[in-house]
């Protein structure tokens, strides 16, 4: 029985934007740069024997801040007066980590479980410029 959870608790980016305008009111752009975020990984494994008993219960967790990269694209359209509408897609890659799972009843027994920290984000926005 395996239970694993890899969470991105928070993230931020530092990016450049390169774009072009198709009309005087719409910009299409590509964006990319640095990504950072807080990850929290945990896993629990129980090797079930006949009759439902566990032959070892392995657990482990990890919590840390990671850096990586992001790339994406978007569009922004000036709507009415000072208002604009925006849609943006970002792919974030914060690398991977291995969490060592150990059995408290058998200290020398362990194995590693690998987590990949990647995410897809879609943002919709309304902006006001004054």
N, C-alpha and C positions, 0 to 999 in steps of 0.2 A: 504494500500500500504506500503510495508516494503522494505527498502534498508539498507543492512548491509555490512560492509567491515571489515575484520580482516587481517591485513598485518604484515608480518615479514620483517621489513626494513633491518635488518642486523643480523648476528649471528656469534658466534665463539664457539669453543669447546676446552676443555682440556681433552685429552683422553689417555688411555693406549692401547697398541696393543699386542695381544697374538696370535702367529701364528706357522705354521709349513711349512716346505719346502717339496714339492713333487719331485722336481728335484733341481739341484744346481742353477737353474736360476729362479724359481718361488716360491713365498711365498703366502700362504693363511692365512688370519687372521680374528680374531674377535676384535672389538674395542668398548670401552665404557667409559663414564665418565661424566664430567660436561658440560652443554650447557648453553649459555647465549645469549641474543639477545634483540633487540629493537622492540617492538610491537606497533602497532597503530590500534585502533578499533574505529569504528564509526557506528551509526545506526540512522535511521530516520523512523518514523512510522506515517502514516496518516490513521485514521479510516474513510473510505469513507461512506458517507450517500447516500441515494437515491438522484439522481440528480447530483452526483459527488462532492459535497461539503465535506470538512473535518470536522469531529467532534473531534478536537484536533490534533495537530501536535507535536509529541514528538521527541526530538533530544537529542543526547549525544555522547561524545567521550572520549577517553582515550589514552594516549601515555606514555609509561614507558619502563624501562629496566627490564628484568626478567631473573631469573636463573632456571635451571631445569636439565634434564639429557638427554643423548643420548646413543644409542647402534647401532651397525652396523657390517658390514663384508666387506671384500675386497680381492683383489688379486693384486700382482705386479709381473711382469715378466721382467727380465733383457733381453734386446733385442739385441742391437749391441754395443759392447764396453761399453761405459759409459751411454748408454741410457736405460731407462726402461719405460714400459707401465703400467698403473694402472687403476683399476676400483674399486669404493667403493660405498656402500649404507649406509646411515645414517637415523635413525629415531630420531627425536628431539621432546621432550615433555617439554614445558615451562609452563605447568599448565593451569589454566583458570582464567578469570576475569569477573566480572559483571559490566556493564556500566549502570548507572542510566539515563534513558530517562525522560526528563521533558517537559512539555508544557509551553512555556514562557507566554502564555495568562492565564494559570491556574496553578499558582506556587505550590499549594499543591497536584497537580495531577502528578503521576509518575509511572513508572514500570521499572524493571531491565531486561536487555538483556545479556545473558551469551555467552562469546566467549571462545573457547578452542584453545590453542596455540600449535598445533602439526604440524609437517611437515615431508615429505619424501624427501630425497635428494640423487641424484645419481651423482657421480663425475667421469669423465674420465680425465686421466692425462698422460702427457709425462714428464719424469724427466731426468735431465742430472746430472751426478755425476762426479766431477773432482777431 
